[in-house]
Amino acid sequence: MQAAQRKFLFLQGPHGPFFGELALRLSAMGAGVMRVCLNAGDRAAWPSSLPQRALHGPQQRQAATLTRLIAQEAVTDIVMYGDARPLHDWAIEAADGAGLRRHIFEEGYLRPHWITYERSGTNGNSPVLGLSLAQIRAAVHGSHLPLTDAPTGWGAARAHATLGALYHARTLAGRRAFPDYRSHRGIGLEREAWLNLRRLLRGPRHALTSRWQAGALRRSGRAFHLGLLQLGHDGAVRRHSPFSSMAGFIEHCVAAFAQGAPDVHHLVLKTHPFEDMREPLVRILRRAASANGVARRVHLIQGGPLGPLLDAAQSVVTVNSTAGQQALWRGLPLAALGRAVYAKPGLVSAQPLAAFFAAPDAPDHAAYLDLRRFLLATSQFRGSYYTRAGRREALSELPAEMLAACDRYVALMGGTTRPDKAPNAPASAPRSGKAPALGALS
């Protein structure tokens, strides 16, 4: 189907102008584009030269309006950021019923310098989860995809925070125009704005404190296991794990640590870079540690760099954080308690968590490198949603990919393209096995 025969309907996107700039590129190639706006933040981020439609009323009415709009506008493609929001659920159902193409964006599985683009689904809905490690390794066998490094930063965090604050401010200021809008995060606009402001104000203090804590931990020579906390309200946790919040993960982790870890080991839990403490994590952790008799051996680090902690850790446990791949890159034993693209037998431990803390199984490092090659050949696109240079880099490839008859999964697994022809970044040799510790670990 030619570009002129395509009509792309954009739903909610990442904070900032990425979706608008993508739509302008598609429009310049001859495709039709439009957007539905749920709030003033969505509206402000969309180019005024392109059509948009506001969705009002309760969610059930919005879903019905969306279904009618797809038919009236002869939509052929729907575009969204993440597939775990109520409106996106309905849009996917409507699209599947009408035979439309999906285009789903997400943060990069290999962040910070990559974004994710898939058609079937992302995170726990990604087609990678339906493939065995043997299939993945066979698909990239003989390829020459260079392996990119695995930096430990979140990626464009300051730009993301700035665009997020601007989005929430516009949404709050324009709420009279969208009186029925309710965030998919489940809290009110005022509460969301306050939590973001508080996080920004506390950020410098937490950064200094976390660096001091990490340095003291390494200098102490204590053996420790690292727990990677995520945002409890994120769809990756609520949709693709047995937990509905971080409280459940913390309680489970601490109990297993108390049961299985050697008495001289410690457990360090590190918060997500954008954690706003809507869950009282400090109180939750203290209560769980006290109840399990390990209060002196369990610690919380808020923010700060992840790399030094990974370099000194004995093992890593997470729900399904993309940062788990930074542990696998280092050859660290990893326990993943939710659905994730890297949660394959041989990469993540199959042990009960208490047994993992006692004597964790190491991953197959060569197999992980093949998984990384596979992701680079399929769903990962170099760039960023949140910086001008990053958007320019991503948009140099994505419009053509969206107009292509099939995605890279089909092309690669069907044998119609060679994996070493996928876009890639400069090569960087990984370290084999576990990285040397920065502290005097015994």
KOLZAKE-296140 format. One record per residue: x, y, z of N, C-alpha, C in turn; residue in three letters. Coordinates in pm, whole numbers. Atoms other than C-alpha are relative to their C-alpha. Layout:
N
X;Y;Z;X;Y;Z;X;Y;Z;Ala
...
//
This chain:
442
85;-120;0;0;0;0;88;125;0;Met
-79;-122;10;143;337;-103;-30;96;115;Gln
17;-95;-109;190;621;145;-129;79;-14;Ala
121;-80;21;-97;816;-13;-127;-75;37;Ala
116;81;-37;-332;530;72;-5;-28;149;Gln
-9;27;-144;-234;528;440;-51;119;80;Arg
48;-104;-92;-401;723;724;40;-43;141;Lys
-54;32;-131;-219;725;1059;-75;79;108;Phe
66;-63;-114;-415;795;1378;92;-11;121;Leu
-91;-5;-114;-190;903;1665;-80;10;130;Phe
58;-7;-134;-292;837;2026;100;69;91;Leu
-93;-68;-91;-92;938;2334;143;-43;-28;Gln
-140;26;32;281;965;2284;91;32;116;Gly
-95;-40;-103;598;1027;2484;-8;151;22;Pro
0;-144;-26;632;1368;2648;85;73;-103;His
-76;-81;94;738;1634;2403;-50;-11;-143;Gly
47;-15;138;718;1689;2027;27;-119;-91;Pro
-40;111;87;829;1345;1902;-113;-44;-93;Phe
109;46;85;487;1231;1777;-36;104;-106;Phe
30;-104;97;422;1566;1611;102;5;-112;Gly
-104;-3;102;756;1560;1431;-7;-125;-88;Glu
17;122;78;699;1199;1324;-117;14;-97;Leu
117;-20;86;356;1291;1188;33;94;-117;Ala
-40;-91;108;505;1580;988;83;-73;-106;Leu
-81;78;95;756;1340;830;-90;-89;-85;Arg
90;89;74;483;1092;736;-88;79;-97;Leu
82;-85;86;267;1373;598;78;46;-122;Ser
-84;-44;112;556;1498;384;24;-113;-100;Ala
-18;116;88;585;1144;241;-130;-38;-70;Met
126;21;68;220;1160;132;-107;-70;79;Gly
98;71;-82;44;979;416;-93;100;69;Ala
91;-80;-81;-259;1113;598;29;-22;148;Gly
-26;10;-144;-220;1185;971;-104;81;77;Val
82;-76;-92;-436;1299;1261;25;-53;141;Met
-21;41;-138;-436;1281;1638;-126;18;81;Arg
102;-23;-101;-684;1233;1919;69;50;126;Val
-59;-64;-118;-612;1449;2225;-89;-25;120;Cys
74;25;-123;-716;1351;2576;7;116;96;Leu
-18;-112;-93;-592;1666;2747;75;113;-70;Asn
-65;-117;59;-434;2005;2691;148;-24;-28;Ala
-139;36;27;-85;1856;2713;16;-68;-134;Gly
-2;64;132;-159;1632;2416;-19;102;-110;Asp
33;-99;102;-307;1922;2223;117;94;-28;Arg
-109;-96;17;-14;2157;2283;121;-60;-72;Ala
-117;63;60;241;1902;2162;-20;-36;-147;Ala
32;39;137;69;1850;1824;10;121;-92;Trp
-12;-115;90;151;2074;1525;-137;56;-39;Pro
129;-64;31;-127;2323;1456;-41;-21;-145;Ser
31;20;142;-104;2250;1084;-62;-136;-29;Ser
52;135;21;-217;1889;1132;-132;-18;73;Leu
131;18;-64;-572;1772;1215;9;-75;132;Pro
10;67;-128;-662;1667;1567;-146;-2;43;Gln
137;14;-50;-975;1561;1751;7;-23;151;Arg
4;16;-146;-1043;1603;2123;-98;-111;37;Ala
88;103;-53;-1190;1308;2311;-52;45;136;Leu
62;-44;-125;-1434;1406;2584;-89;-110;57;His
93;92;-63;-1660;1226;2825;71;-111;75;Gly
-59;114;-71;-1607;913;3034;70;-95;-96;Pro
-85;84;84;-1373;644;2909;-80;-86;-97;Gln
80;82;90;-1647;424;2763;-46;81;-122;Gln
41;-84;112;-1770;715;2550;120;31;-89;Arg
-120;-24;80;-1413;791;2441;30;-119;-90;Gln
-26;121;79;-1375;432;2325;-96;-8;-118;Ala
99;4;108;-1697;451;2124;32;105;-106;Ala
-37;-107;94;-1589;783;1970;121;-41;-84;Thr
-120;44;72;-1253;636;1879;-35;-103;-107;Leu
40;102;98;-1416;338;1708;-68;64;-121;Thr
68;-69;111;-1642;567;1501;100;80;-84;Arg
-98;-83;69;-1349;793;1416;85;-83;-96;Leu
-80;88;85;-1147;503;1279;-73;-30;-130;Ile
78;30;120;-1429;419;1040;-22;125;-86;Ala
32;-122;75;-1518;777;943;121;55;-75;Gln
-121;-57;59;-1158;879;870;77;-100;-86;Glu
-67;105;79;-1070;554;689;143;-22;47;Ala
-132;21;-61;-780;499;929;54;-137;-41;Val
-65;127;34;-533;231;819;103;-41;104;Thr
-107;27;-96;-274;259;1099;-26;78;129;Asp
6;-71;-127;-276;348;1469;139;3;63;Ile
-133;-23;-56;27;486;1651;-16;35;147;Val
13;-25;-144;76;484;2028;134;-19;70;Met
-117;17;-86;336;503;2304;-43;-90;116;Tyr
40;96;-101;302;193;2519;-134;-62;-34;Gly
127;68;29;21;-60;2499;-70;-44;128;Asp
57;39;-128;-86;-66;2863;-87;110;61;Ala
92;-104;-48;-323;234;2886;-142;-36;-44;Arg
138;37;37;-704;202;2881;-37;36;-143;Pro
36;-40;135;-748;403;2560;75;-85;-103;Leu
-79;80;93;-471;205;2393;-50;-143;-6;His
64;132;1;-636;-121;2498;-116;-2;-99;Asp
117;-8;88;-954;-16;2320;42;22;-144;Trp
-46;-27;136;-764;116;2020;55;-128;-64;Ala
-55;125;53;-579;-215;1979;-113;-97;-35;Ile
114;88;28;-906;-407;2003;-73;45;-127;Glu
67;-51;119;-1069;-180;1745;85;-21;-125;Ala
-90;17;114;-764;-197;1519;3;-145;-46;Ala
-2;141;37;-753;-575;1531;-130;-40;-68;Asp
128;31;62;-1123;-591;1449;-13;54;-141;Gly
9;-64;132;-1077;-361;1149;117;-35;-91;Ala
-115;39;82;-752;-517;1027;101;110;-21;Gly
-95;-111;12;-542;-204;1092;138;-42;47;Leu
-136;22;-48;-169;-193;1141;19;75;133;Arg
-38;-66;-125;-35;-112;1488;146;48;-10;Arg
-137;-50;-12;275;97;1554;17;42;146;His
-9;-20;-144;379;84;1920;143;38;37;Ile
-130;-49;-46;665;285;2068;12;-21;150;Phe
-28;16;-142;828;237;2405;143;46;24;Glu
-139;-31;-32;1145;332;2588;88;-116;-49;Glu
-87;102;58;1445;144;2452;28;-115;94;Gly
-43;116;-78;1509;-208;2572;150;8;26;Tyr
-144;-16;-15;1875;-117;2525;35;146;28;Leu
-25;-140;-32;1849;237;2661;136;14;66;Arg
66;-127;24;1981;497;2696;0;51;-144;Pro
-15;-63;132;2067;551;2329;-92;-61;-106;His
88;68;94;1783;352;2171;-145;20;43;Trp
142;4;-28;1406;362;2144;-55;-129;-60;Ile
60;125;45;1175;67;2086;-118;29;-92;Thr
113;-6;92;939;30;1789;-37;-143;-38;Tyr
50;133;32;727;-284;1750;-144;12;-48;Glu
137;-4;51;399;-368;1580;-95;-90;78;Arg
88;94;-72;265;-661;1785;-27;45;142;Ser
12;-40;-140;325;-521;2133;137;25;57;Gly
-127;-30;-64;594;-404;2371;5;-61;138;Thr
-24;55;-134;743;-521;2700;-54;-143;7;Asn
53;135;-16;544;-826;2814;-84;-48;-115;Gly
74;38;120;352;-823;2484;89;-8;-124;Asn
-91;1;113;662;-815;2265;5;-139;-63;Ser
-15;131;64;698;-1092;2006;123;-76;46;Pro
-120;68;-50;1038;-1167;2162;-37;-106;104;Val
36;95;-105;859;-1343;2448;-49;-132;-56;Leu
46;123;62;718;-1599;2207;110;-79;-68;Gly
-112;66;65;1063;-1695;2078;92;-63;104;Leu
-96;65;-89;1296;-1941;2242;138;61;-23;Ser
-137;-50;15;1658;-1850;2300;69;-69;-117;Leu
-58;70;115;1751;-2116;2043;-42;65;-131;Ala
47;-67;121;1534;-1945;1779;69;135;-19;Gln
-64;-131;5;1683;-1607;1863;146;-14;-45;Ile
-141;19;35;2039;-1736;1840;15;-46;-144;Arg
-6;45;138;1967;-1911;1512;-23;115;-97;Ala
33;-112;88;1824;-1590;1365;119;91;-24;Ala
-115;-91;16;2147;-1397;1423;129;-77;-24;Val
-120;81;22;2385;-1687;1360;75;48;-125;His
-81;-43;112;2668;-1573;1138;-9;148;-32;Gly
12;-143;25;2570;-1207;1159;124;73;51;Ser
-115;-80;-43;2825;-934;1206;-47;130;66;His
48;-119;-71;2614;-691;1407;97;35;112;Leu
-87;-39;-111;2857;-500;1627;-83;24;126;Pro
70;-16;-128;2760;-494;1993;29;137;57;Leu
-17;-130;-63;2701;-155;2146;21;-17;149;Thr
-22;2;-144;2806;-77;2499;-133;13;73;Asp
121;-10;-81;2553;-80;2783;20;106;107;Ala
-16;-106;-100;2579;261;2955;-105;-14;109;Pro
89;19;-114;2418;272;3298;-93;117;25;Thr
91;-113;-19;2244;610;3266;-137;-30;-56;Gly
135;21;52;1869;630;3211;-13;55;-141;Trp
3;-58;134;1922;851;2908;-85;125;-8;Gly
71;-128;16;1829;1218;2854;-96;26;116;Ala
89;-10;-115;1686;1219;3205;-43;144;26;Ala
35;-139;-27;1700;1597;3245;-99;53;-104;Arg
91;-44;105;1534;1660;2908;-137;-66;17;Ala
126;71;-22;1271;1396;2984;-77;65;115;His
66;-62;-116;1198;1552;3324;-57;137;-36;Ala
46;-133;40;1171;1900;3170;-126;-9;-88;Thr
116;16;88;933;1787;2895;-119;-57;77;Leu
109;54;-82;732;1588;3150;-65;107;85;Gly
54;-108;-82;696;1889;3377;-83;96;-85;Ala
74;-89;90;587;2104;3081;-134;-63;-39;Leu
124;70;38;331;1842;2974;-103;5;113;Tyr
93;1;-113;180;1816;3322;-50;140;32;His
43;-138;-24;174;2194;3362;-107;41;-100;Ala
99;-33;102;-13;2234;3032;-131;-76;23;Arg
119;80;-27;-251;1953;3123;-80;59;115;Thr
66;-58;-116;-326;2110;3460;-62;135;-35;Leu
50;-133;36;-365;2462;3315;-121;-7;-92;Ala
110;10;95;-603;2342;3045;-107;-100;38;Gly
94;106;-41;-817;2106;3252;-146;41;-21;Arg
139;-41;24;-1131;2317;3201;-48;-43;-138;Arg
36;42;136;-1122;2227;2833;-17;-152;-10;Ala
10;147;-2;-1095;1856;2924;-42;-44;140;Phe
40;26;-140;-1297;1820;3246;-10;-147;35;Pro
16;142;-28;-1336;1444;3212;132;-77;-4;Asp
-126;71;14;-968;1364;3166;45;-60;133;Tyr
-57;69;-114;-825;1109;3409;129;-69;-46;Arg
-128;59;37;-462;1004;3398;-5;-152;14;Ser
-9;146;-10;-388;637;3332;81;-42;122;His
-78;32;-119;-160;658;3636;-85;-15;126;Arg
92;27;-109;-463;659;3863;-2;103;111;Gly
7;-105;-102;-407;983;4058;-41;130;-67;Ile
46;-127;52;-539;1337;4019;112;85;-56;Gly
-100;-85;63;-364;1606;3817;79;81;102;Leu
-70;-79;-101;-284;1818;4123;102;-84;75;Glu
-91;91;-70;-131;1521;4302;120;-35;-87;Arg
-108;33;93;72;1426;3996;97;117;-11;Glu
-86;-117;13;203;1782;3958;82;22;127;Ala
-72;-19;-126;294;1805;4327;112;-103;16;Trp
-101;105;-14;479;1472;4325;119;28;-93;Leu
-109;-32;92;680;1578;4019;82;117;49;Asn
-73;-116;-52;768;1914;4172;86;-40;119;Leu
-76;43;-118;874;1751;4498;123;-82;-40;Arg
-113;81;46;1093;1501;4312;110;88;-57;Arg
-100;-88;59;1265;1778;4117;74;79;109;Leu
-62;-78;-106;1329;1981;4434;94;-85;85;Leu
-81;88;-84;1468;1683;4623;114;-67;-77;Arg
-96;70;83;1673;1557;4329;145;26;34;Gly
-141;-25;-29;2005;1734;4404;45;-62;133;Pro
-37;59;-129;2003;1622;4768;11;-151;-10;Arg
-4;146;15;1922;1262;4676;121;-44;-81;His
-117;36;82;2197;1262;4412;127;-2;85;Ala
-118;-4;-87;2459;1366;4666;-1;-113;102;Leu
11;105;-102;2331;1127;4931;26;-138;-59;Thr
-16;132;61;2317;832;4693;145;-27;-37;Ser
-142;19;34;2674;888;4574;81;-31;126;Arg
-71;27;-125;2794;897;4933;-30;-141;49;Trp
37;134;-45;2600;581;5020;68;-108;-84;Gln
-63;98;87;2730;392;4717;150;-10;26;Ala
-143;1;-29;3087;497;4791;32;-67;132;Gly
-21;63;-131;3060;397;5157;-21;-150;-8;Ala
26;143;14;2915;61;5057;118;-71;-65;Leu
-114;63;66;3201;-15;4820;122;-2;90;Arg
-118;-5;-88;3464;96;5070;-10;-96;116;Arg
18;90;-114;3314;-123;5340;40;-143;-33;Ser
-34;135;39;3389;-437;5139;-112;-100;24;Gly
111;90;-25;3047;-581;5221;-48;-65;-130;Arg
63;69;113;2905;-842;4985;-148;37;1;Ala
141;-39;3;2564;-726;4866;-68;-43;-129;Phe
86;27;114;2279;-815;4631;-75;130;-30;His
61;-127;42;2123;-531;4432;-141;-24;-53;Leu
137;5;47;1748;-491;4390;-35;125;-78;Gly
34;-114;86;1632;-266;4104;-150;27;10;Leu
140;-38;-12;1308;-92;4194;-47;70;-128;Leu
60;-64;116;1073;32;3924;-112;92;48;Gln
115;-81;-35;780;272;3915;-119;-93;19;Leu
105;94;-31;500;83;4085;-125;17;-82;Gly
119;-25;81;234;246;3868;23;-27;-148;His
-31;21;140;408;156;3542;-68;-127;-53;Asp
68;114;60;233;-80;3303;85;-125;-3;Gly
-87;117;2;538;-308;3287;-13;-80;130;Ala
18;68;-129;482;-386;3656;-142;-51;13;Val
139;36;-26;104;-388;3672;-55;-100;-100;Arg
51;90;103;45;-572;3344;83;-127;-15;Arg
-88;110;37;345;-801;3322;80;-57;117;His
-66;58;-117;432;-913;3673;-105;-43;101;Ser
96;40;-104;270;-1073;3978;-25;110;104;Pro
11;-107;-98;294;-739;4161;-85;115;-55;Phe
78;-117;38;58;-442;4157;66;129;46;Ser
-72;-116;-52;307;-209;4325;139;-45;40;Ser
-133;34;-49;661;-192;4454;-5;-57;141;Met
10;53;-136;541;-276;4805;6;-153;-2;Ala
0;145;7;472;-637;4706;136;-56;-38;Gly
-134;45;40;808;-671;4533;99;13;116;Phe
-92;-21;-112;996;-525;4831;-22;-106;108;Ile
30;98;-105;820;-751;5080;46;-140;-39;Glu
-42;132;48;884;-1060;4868;152;-12;0;His
-146;-1;9;1249;-966;4812;64;-13;138;Cys
-60;-2;-134;1327;-896;5175;-22;-133;71;Val
28;129;-64;1159;-1216;5297;91;-109;-57;Ala
-87;101;62;1355;-1429;5046;145;23;38;Ala
-137;-32;-42;1678;-1249;5132;25;-49;142;Phe
-15;42;-139;1626;-1313;5503;8;-152;11;Ala
3;146;-5;1557;-1681;5434;124;-63;-61;Gln
-103;70;74;1835;-1757;5187;140;57;2;Gly
-132;-61;14;2123;-1508;5191;91;-33;118;Ala
-95;16;-111;2438;-1572;5396;-11;117;98;Pro
19;-102;-104;2437;-1381;5725;87;124;-20;Asp
-89;-114;18;2723;-1156;5611;-37;83;-123;Val
41;-73;120;2545;-1044;5293;-101;109;34;His
95;-110;-14;2346;-724;5253;-88;8;-126;His
91;-23;112;2054;-626;5029;-14;151;-19;Leu
10;-142;32;2060;-285;4858;-108;17;-106;Val
106;-30;95;1745;-160;4685;20;142;-52;Leu
-21;-131;62;1787;127;4439;-127;43;-72;Lys
123;-50;60;1494;344;4329;20;35;-147;Thr
2;-45;140;1402;430;3970;38;148;-5;His
-38;-142;8;1546;765;3850;-116;97;11;Pro
115;-89;-3;1193;909;3824;-97;-35;114;Phe
85;35;-114;1060;769;4152;-45;127;74;Glu
53;-119;-69;831;1028;4315;-55;-31;138;Asp
38;42;-134;758;832;4634;-150;9;26;Met
145;10;-25;384;806;4580;-30;-122;86;Arg
0;108;-98;441;476;4757;105;36;105;Glu
-99;-34;-103;616;532;5093;106;-109;11;Pro
-94;112;11;908;309;4998;90;-14;122;Leu
-86;7;-118;1125;400;5298;-72;-74;113;Val
75;64;-107;854;300;5544;-29;-147;-33;Arg
29;138;41;764;-13;5345;123;-88;21;Ile
-123;78;-14;1126;-129;5340;37;-21;146;Leu
-33;13;-142;1186;-59;5707;-90;-102;68;Arg
94;93;-60;873;-250;5803;32;-144;-40;Arg
-30;135;48;963;-551;5587;131;-51;59;Ala
-129;42;-55;1326;-558;5708;-11;-34;147;Ala
18;26;-143;1222;-537;6072;-77;-129;23;Ser
82;120;-16;959;-808;6033;78;-126;-28;Ala
-79;118;37;1219;-1043;5883;134;-6;72;Asn
-120;5;-81;1496;-963;6132;128;36;-73;Gly
-119;-36;77;1735;-808;5877;14;152;-13;Val
3;-146;9;1698;-437;5953;139;60;-21;Ala
-136;-53;12;2077;-386;5975;67;-39;-132;Arg
-64;52;121;2142;-562;5646;-75;40;-128;Arg
80;-43;116;1887;-395;5414;7;152;-11;Val
-23;-143;20;1940;-50;5262;-75;48;-125;His
65;-64;114;1764;190;5024;86;115;-49;Leu
-72;-110;62;1948;418;4783;-94;67;-99;Ile
92;-74;85;1739;689;4619;77;72;-110;Gln
-63;-64;114;1860;778;4271;150;-26;-6;Gly
-144;13;13;2222;825;4177;40;-99;-109;Gly
-49;86;108;2441;632;3932;-16;-148;33;Pro
20;144;-17;2373;262;3880;128;-79;-22;Leu
-118;75;38;2705;155;3730;88;-46;115;Gly
-86;44;-110;2920;155;4046;-63;-109;86;Pro
67;104;-79;2659;-52;4229;1;-133;-75;Leu
-4;124;78;2636;-306;3947;140;-60;0;Leu
-136;50;7;3013;-333;3929;44;-70;128;Asp
-40;58;-127;3032;-430;4295;-98;-105;53;Ala
105;89;-51;2716;-643;4333;33;-147;-21;Ala
-10;145;15;2704;-1019;4384;-103;-52;-100;Gln
109;41;89;2374;-1051;4197;-99;115;-9;Ser
102;-102;20;2076;-849;4079;-136;-66;-5;Val
138;47;6;1702;-897;4128;-89;117;-41;Val
90;-104;47;1427;-702;3954;-134;-62;-36;Thr
127;49;53;1069;-729;3837;21;-28;-149;Val
-30;15;143;1135;-667;3466;66;126;-56;Asn
-65;-124;41;1344;-348;3451;93;-23;-118;Ser
-95;9;110;1534;-283;3130;144;4;51;Thr
-134;-2;-57;1833;-223;3359;51;-140;31;Ala
-45;138;-17;1840;-599;3408;100;-40;-108;Gly
-94;34;107;2022;-611;3074;140;51;30;Gln
-133;-47;-38;2306;-410;3224;68;-101;93;Gln
-55;108;-81;2348;-692;3476;47;-115;-89;Ala
-37;109;90;2351;-952;3197;124;36;-81;Leu
-119;-46;73;2606;-744;3005;126;-25;81;Trp
-113;22;-89;2835;-777;3306;17;-146;40;Arg
-7;140;-41;2767;-1149;3344;-46;-24;141;Gly
49;15;-137;2595;-1094;3679;-120;-93;6;Leu
122;78;-20;2343;-1350;3807;-120;92;14;Pro
117;-88;3;1996;-1205;3751;-127;-81;26;Leu
133;53;-23;1654;-1290;3893;-101;103;-49;Ala
105;-88;53;1360;-1138;3700;-134;-64;35;Ala
124;57;-53;1019;-1187;3861;-121;31;-86;Leu
109;-32;92;808;-1051;3574;35;-39;-142;Gly
-21;28;141;777;-1083;3199;88;109;-60;Arg
-92;-95;62;1060;-919;3004;61;-65;-123;Ala
-56;55;123;1226;-957;2665;124;-84;26;Val
-122;75;-31;1542;-1090;2832;-24;-116;97;Tyr
29;102;-101;1366;-1326;3076;-11;-138;-64;Ala
-8;129;66;1477;-1646;2905;78;-99;87;Lys
-80;100;-70;1595;-1973;3061;144;2;-51;Pro
-140;-11;36;1972;-1961;3066;54;140;16;Gly
-42;-138;-24;1978;-1583;3106;-38;44;140;Leu
43;-32;-136;1771;-1526;3419;-14;-131;78;Val
2;119;-84;1775;-1767;3710;-140;-57;13;Ser
127;69;-24;1499;-2026;3745;-14;-41;145;Ala
2;38;-141;1579;-2069;4116;-110;75;76;Gln
79;-79;-95;1333;-1979;4393;87;113;54;Pro
-79;-118;-33;1438;-1636;4513;90;-22;122;Leu
-85;26;-117;1566;-1758;4851;124;-80;-40;Ala
-114;78;48;1787;-2014;4674;93;86;-85;Ala
-80;-93;79;1903;-1743;4436;90;83;89;Phe
-82;-80;-91;2021;-1527;4725;107;-85;68;Phe
-98;88;-65;2201;-1829;4875;116;-32;-92;Ala
-105;36;96;2392;-1931;4561;-55;20;-141;Ala
65;-30;129;2278;-1760;4238;68;-64;-119;Pro
-51;53;125;2315;-1924;3899;47;113;-90;Asp
-52;-100;93;2525;-1730;3649;-67;-15;-137;Ala
62;7;132;2380;-1644;3305;98;-51;-106;Pro
-78;35;118;2502;-1773;2969;32;130;-73;Asp
-35;-133;50;2690;-1463;2864;-1;5;-152;His
0;2;146;2737;-1566;2500;-142;3;-55;Ala
140;-2;44;2363;-1631;2470;-60;138;16;Ala
53;-136;-15;2287;-1286;2609;48;91;-112;Tyr
-50;-84;108;2512;-1125;2349;-77;-26;-130;Leu
83;29;118;2311;-1303;2079;-138;63;12;Asp
128;-69;-20;1987;-1173;2231;16;149;-28;Leu
-24;-143;23;2136;-825;2224;11;29;-151;Arg
-8;-15;146;2223;-869;1856;-139;-6;-63;Arg
134;17;54;1867;-984;1788;-84;125;23;Phe
76;-121;-29;1715;-680;1958;47;116;-89;Leu
-52;-105;87;1944;-449;1761;-47;-17;-144;Leu
42;27;138;1834;-618;1438;-151;14;-19;Ala
146;1;13;1461;-590;1514;-67;125;57;Thr
86;-102;-62;1307;-348;1762;69;127;44;Ser
-71;-115;-55;1580;-102;1858;44;98;-108;Gln
-35;-106;94;1627;229;1679;80;107;75;Phe
-89;-97;-63;1907;467;1759;-69;136;10;Arg
59;-132;-18;1784;798;1905;-63;16;136;Gly
65;-34;-126;1582;958;2183;-128;77;-30;Ser
123;-78;14;1232;1098;2225;18;143;51;Tyr
2;-118;-85;1348;1383;2445;102;108;-35;Tyr
-96;-103;43;1635;1567;2275;-15;24;-149;Thr
14;-34;143;1642;1744;1940;87;-90;-86;Arg
-89;86;78;1944;1547;1820;-49;-144;-1;Ala
50;137;-8;1795;1220;1941;-121;-23;-88;Gly
118;13;87;1465;1282;1761;41;0;-148;Arg
-45;-6;139;1645;1375;1441;60;-135;-41;Arg
-62;129;32;1843;1050;1456;-106;-108;-18;Glu
104;102;9;1536;833;1520;-88;21;-123;Ala
92;-30;111;1323;1008;1258;65;-17;-136;Leu
-64;26;128;1582;946;989;-35;-139;-53;Ser
32;138;41;1471;579;984;-146;-37;19;Glu
130;54;-40;1132;538;1147;-112;18;-102;Leu
111;-11;95;892;682;885;2;-108;-107;Pro
-10;105;101;1020;441;621;-33;-137;58;Ala
32;128;-65;997;152;867;-150;-15;21;Glu
144;6;-23;637;239;946;-78;-22;-129;Met
66;18;130;547;247;577;33;-135;-64;Leu
-40;128;57;719;-87;511;-111;-103;15;Ala
105;102;-1;501;-389;437;6;-87;124;Ala
-14;83;-120;641;-585;731;106;61;90;Cys
-99;-53;-92;843;-511;1040;127;-85;-6;Asp
-130;68;6;1198;-624;1106;-4;-141;56;Arg
14;137;-50;1087;-930;1302;-33;-93;-115;Tyr
43;83;112;910;-1069;997;113;-10;-102;Val
-107;0;99;1193;-968;766;115;-89;45;Ala
-114;79;-49;1461;-1127;986;-36;-147;15;Leu
37;140;-24;1277;-1444;1089;-44;-68;-128;Met
40;57;128;1144;-1489;737;115;-14;-97;Gly
-119;15;83;1494;-1466;596;9;97;-116;Gly
-3;-93;112;1426;-1168;369;101;112;19;Thr
-106;-98;-20;1697;-954;522;107;-61;90;Thr
-108;52;-83;2035;-1025;676;10;80;128;Arg
-6;-74;-125;2073;-936;1045;114;100;6;Pro
-110;-96;-6;2403;-761;977;-27;124;-83;Asp
38;-119;74;2217;-509;759;-83;96;84;Lys
79;-87;-86;2020;-365;1051;85;117;46;Ala
-77;-114;-48;2119;-15;1170;67;-33;132;Pro
-71;29;-124;2372;-22;1449;88;117;36;Asn
-91;-103;-50;2604;189;1654;142;-54;-6;Ala
-137;47;4;2984;171;1669;22;-117;95;Pro
-24;119;-82;3116;-155;1805;70;35;128;Ala
-68;-13;-128;3226;-186;2163;4;-137;64;Ser
-12;137;-52;3359;-509;2305;-46;-6;144;Ala
45;15;-138;3179;-626;2621;104;-68;84;Pro
-85;75;-91;3358;-750;2923;-55;-141;13;Arg
46;137;-16;3340;-1126;2955;-6;-32;148;Ser
16;36;-140;3210;-1258;3283;-32;119;83;Gly
33;-108;-94;3157;-1049;3591;106;108;-1;Lys
-95;-111;-2;3314;-707;3598;75;4;131;Ala
-74;-13;-125;3587;-643;3853;-68;101;92;Pro
66;-88;-96;3450;-485;4168;82;125;20;Ala
-68;-125;-27;3531;-125;4247;44;10;145;Leu
-37;2;-141;3553;-199;4618;75;-128;32;Gly
-75;118;-43;3745;-459;4816;-95;-110;43;Ala
95;104;-32;3482;-728;4794;72;-130;26;Leu
-60;130;-30;3563;-1062;4947;-81;-110;-64;Ser
//
